Amino acid sequence: MSSSPVEQPIKPFRQQVAIALKAYLAQDNIENITDAYAALMTEVEKPLLKCVMKFTHDNQSRAAEILGLSRGTLRKKLKEYQLL
């Protein structure tokens, strides 16, 4: 009998983010948090850019199209996160 792993359905992105945010906000050391939006965007944006660039084989024009950004804005963000 072979034991292959059972694939779990992928939860919608918004559900995954909600789970992560609940865990983040449950931490004891965030009582004085004042920039949750900026912190979240920083944590999400870099891996998003990395994944899309990998998916497009570093084709910036295609990546910008997928992300709904201009190519110039994409380049600015890639530089900001030292991905260029």
Contact map, one row per residue, 1 for C-alpha under 8 A:
111000000000000000000000000000000000000000000000000000000000000000000000000000000000
111100000000000000000000000000000000000000000000000000000000000000000000000000000000
111110000000000000000000000000000000000000000000000000000000000000000000000000000000
011111000000000000000000000000000000000000000000000000000000000000000000000000000000
001111100000000000000000000000000000000000000000000000000000000000000000000000000000
000111110000000000000000000000000000000000000000000000000000000000000000000000000000
000011111000000000000000000000000000000000000000000000000000000000000000000000000000
000001111100000000000000000000000000000000000000000000000000000000000000000000000000
000000111110000000000000000000000000000000000000000000000000000000000000000000000000
000000011111000000000000000000000000000000000000000000000000000000000000000000000000
000000001111101100000000000000000000000000000000000000000000000000000000000000000000
000000000111111100000000000000000000000000000000000000000000000000000000000000000000
000000000011111110000000000000000000000000000000000000000000000000000000000000000000
000000000001111111000000000000000000000000000000000000000000000000000000000000000000
000000000011111111100000000000000000000000000000000000000000000000000000000000000000
000000000011111111110000000000000000000000000000000000000000000000000000000000000000
000000000000111111111000000000000000000000000000000000000000000000000000000000000000
000000000000011111111100000000000000000000000000000000000000000000000000000000000000
000000000000001111111110000000000000000000000000000000000000000000000000000000000000
000000000000000111111111000000000000000000000000000000000000000000000000000000000000
000000000000000011111111100000000000000000000000000000000000000000000000000000000000
000000000000000001111111110000000000000000000000000000000000000000000000000000000000
000000000000000000111111111000000000000000000000000000000000000000000000000000000000
000000000000000000011111111000000000000000000000000000000000000000000000000000000000
000000000000000000001111111001000000000000000000000000000000000000000000000000000000
000000000000000000000111111100000000000000000000000000000000000000000000000000000000
000000000000000000000011111111000000000000000000000000000000000000000000000000000000
000000000000000000000000011111100000000000000000000000000000000000000000000000000000
000000000000000000000000001111100000000000000000000000000000000000000000000000000000
000000000000000000000000101111111000000000000000000000000000000000000000000000000000
000000000000000000000000000111111000000000000000000000000000000000000000000000000000
000000000000000000000000000001111100000000000000000000000000000000000000000000000000
000000000000000000000000000001111111000000000000000000000000000000000000000000000000
000000000000000000000000000000011111000000000000000000000000000000000000000000000000
000000000000000000000000000000001111111000000000000000000000000000000000000000000000
000000000000000000000000000000001111111100000000000000000000000000000000000000000000
000000000000000000000000000000000011111110000000000000000000000000000000000000000000
000000000000000000000000000000000011111111000000000000000000000000000000000000000000
000000000000000000000000000000000011111111100000000000000000000000000000000000000000
000000000000000000000000000000000001111111110000000000000000000000000000000000000000
000000000000000000000000000000000000111111111000000000000000000000000000000000000000
000000000000000000000000000000000000011111111100000000000000000000000000000000000000
000000000000000000000000000000000000001111111110000000000000000000000000000000000000
000000000000000000000000000000000000000111111111000000000000000000000000000000000000
000000000000000000000000000000000000000011111111100000000000000000000000000000000000
000000000000000000000000000000000000000001111111110000000000000000000000000000001000
000000000000000000000000000000000000000000111111111000000000000000000000000000000000
000000000000000000000000000000000000000000011111111100000000000000000000000000000000
000000000000000000000000000000000000000000001111111110000000000000000000000001000000
000000000000000000000000000000000000000000000111111111000000000000000000000000000010
000000000000000000000000000000000000000000000011111111100000000000000000000000000000
000000000000000000000000000000000000000000000001111111110000001001000000000000000000
000000000000000000000000000000000000000000000000111111111111001000000000000000000000
000000000000000000000000000000000000000000000000011111111100000000000000000000000000
000000000000000000000000000000000000000000000000001111111100000000000000000000000000
000000000000000000000000000000000000000000000000000111111111011000000000000000000000
000000000000000000000000000000000000000000000000000011111110000000000000000000000000
000000000000000000000000000000000000000000000000000011111111001000000000000000000000
000000000000000000000000000000000000000000000000000010011111111000000000000000000000
000000000000000000000000000000000000000000000000000010010111111100000010011000000000
000000000000000000000000000000000000000000000000000000000011111110000010000000000000
000000000000000000000000000000000000000000000000000000010011111111000000000000000000
000000000000000000000000000000000000000000000000000110010111111111100000010000000000
000000000000000000000000000000000000000000000000000000000001111111111110010000000000
000000000000000000000000000000000000000000000000000000000000111111111110000000000000
000000000000000000000000000000000000000000000000000100000000011111111000000000000000
000000000000000000000000000000000000000000000000000000000000001111111000000000000000
000000000000000000000000000000000000000000000000000000000000000111111100000000000000
000000000000000000000000000000000000000000000000000000000000000111111110110000000000
000000000000000000000000000000000000000000000000000000000000000110011111110000000000
000000000000000000000000000000000000000000000000000000000001100110001111111000000000
000000000000000000000000000000000000000000000000000000000000000000000111111100000000
000000000000000000000000000000000000000000000000000000000000000000001111111110000000
000000000000000000000000000000000000000000000000000000000001001100001111111111000000
000000000000000000000000000000000000000000000000000000000001000000000011111111100001
000000000000000000000000000000000000000000000000000000000000000000000001111111110000
000000000000000000000000000000000000000000000000000000000000000000000000111111111000
000000000000000000000000000000000000000000000000100000000000000000000000011111111111
000000000000000000000000000000000000000000000000000000000000000000000000001111111111
000000000000000000000000000000000000000000000000000000000000000000000000000111111110
000000000000000000000000000000000000000000000100000000000000000000000000000011111110
000000000000000000000000000000000000000000000000000000000000000000000000000001111111
000000000000000000000000000000000000000000000000010000000000000000000000000001111111
000000000000000000000000000000000000000000000000000000000000000000000000001001100111
